[in-house]
Amino acid sequence: MTIPSQSVDSSAPQVKPGWYEDPEGTGQDRWWDGFLWTDRFHKAPRKSMYGSGYARSMRPGLNRPARIALVASTTSGLSFFVFFLVVAVFGNQLSHTARVGMLGFLVLSFGLGCTAVIHGSIGAARSARLGGLGACIRAICGGGVTLLVSGFLVASALVALMHA
């Protein structure tokens, strides 16, 4: 909405009477009667703590990177759990080919842990505007743990395969 000027131009479109920001910069609203500024002022409304209407997420809940981080962290933990479950049940009965195949679960867990940490960090940076900081922290911690443990196990498994 345009702020009315002090002069009246008959060819210009007329601005409706109402409260407008004072053109003299007093920080108050001033009444425009449709032709001239009056001497009536009132306190301008406070600015919203959220900024403009679209500054926050339109969808309630987590921001997108936080959701991706949580899914990646959960999937990383599940693939890590499957790896340990198979190793605990079958142990030394696994053939060399099956052991190499099980390495895929560790690599998957490692990759998803990386994804969880990266997207969790992005989501945490955006959480001030979009929300979801707690979920980002959980995803970063969960993804970081599986990233470190599966990274260590992948490295040790590769060393063992090279020397076998």
N, C-alpha and C positions, 0 to 999 in steps of 0.2 A: 504494500500500500504506500502510496507516495505521501510525503508530508506536504501539506499545503504551504504555499509561499504567502508572504505578507501582501503582495500586490494582487489585484484582481484583474484577470484578463478575460474578457467576454468570450474570446474564441477558444480558450482552454476549457477542457472538461471540468465540471464542478466537482469538488471533493465534498462528500457528505459531512454534515456537522458531526462532531464527536471528539473524544479525547485522543490526542496524538502526542508523541514525544515532543517536548518543547524545542523548537528550532534554535533557541538561544543557549541550549546545552545546560540547563539547570539541573538535569537529572530527574525532573518531574514531568508529569503529563500536563498539557495545557488544552483548554477547550477551544476548538475551531467552530465558529458559528455558521460556517458555510461561505462566509465572505472575508472575515477578519479574525485575527487572534483576539481572544478576550483576556481579561486579567484574572480569570479563574484557573487555579492550579490544583492539582492533587498529587499525592505521592504515587510514583510509578509502581506498578506491581513488581514484586521480587522476581528475579530470574529463576527459572526452574533449576533445581540442583542436578538434573540430568541433561541439561543443555537442550538442544533442539529435539523435536519429537522422534527423530530417527537415530539419535545418538546411541540408544540402547537397543539391544536385540528385540526384534518384534516377536520372537518365539520364546516362551518361558523355558527356563532350564539352562542346560550347558551350551557353551558356544561350540561351534563345529570342531575346531582343533581339540577341545577337551573331550568331546565324544569319541573322536578318532583315537585319541591317546588312551582312553579307558578301554575301548574295544581291543586295541593292540596290546595293551598291558595284560588284559584278561586272557586273550588268545595266546600270548607268549607264555603266561603261567600255565595254561592248560597243556600246551605242547610240551613244556618242560615236565609237567606232571606225567604225561603219557610216556615220555622217555624214561623217567625213573621207574614208573610202574612196570614197563616191559623189561627193563634191566633187572628189577627186583624179582620179578616172577620167573624169568627165563635165565637170567644170569649168564653163566658160562655155556649154556646149551645153544646159544646163538651162533650161527655160522659166521664166517668172515663177511659174507655178502650182507647178512642181516645186520651185522654191526655197522657196516658202512651205511646201510639204509637208515639205521637209527641215528646216525650222524646228521641226517636230514632234519630230524626233529630238533636237534640242538641248533642247527643253522637257522631253522625257522624261528625258534625261540629267540635267538640272537638278533635276527632282522626285525622281528616284531618288538623286541625290547628297544632297539634303536628308534623305531617309529614312535613308540610310546614316549620316549624321552624327548624327541624332537617336537612332536605335536603337543606334548604336555608343556614344553617351554613356550611354544608359540601361543597356546591357549592361556597360559599364565600371564604372558605379556598383554594379551587382549582382555583379560578378565576384569580389569577396572571398568571397561565399557560394557562388556557383554556378560559378565558373571561366570562362575564355574571355577574359581581358584582352588577350592578344596579338591575337586575332582582332578584338576591338573596336578596337584601335589601328590595325590594318591597314585596317579598314572606314572608320574616321574619316578616316584620311589619304587613302585612295583616293577616298572620297566627297567629301571636302573639295576635292581637286584638280579632280575633274570638276565639282563645284559651282561653283567659282570660274571655271574656263575656260569652261564652257558658259554660266554666267550672263553673263560678259563677251560671249560670242559672241551670245547671245540679245539682249542689250541693243543691241549694235552692229547686228545684223540688223534689229531693230525700227526703229532710227533710219534705216537704209538704206531700209527699206520705206516709211517715212513720207515720205522725201524723193524717192522714185522716182516 
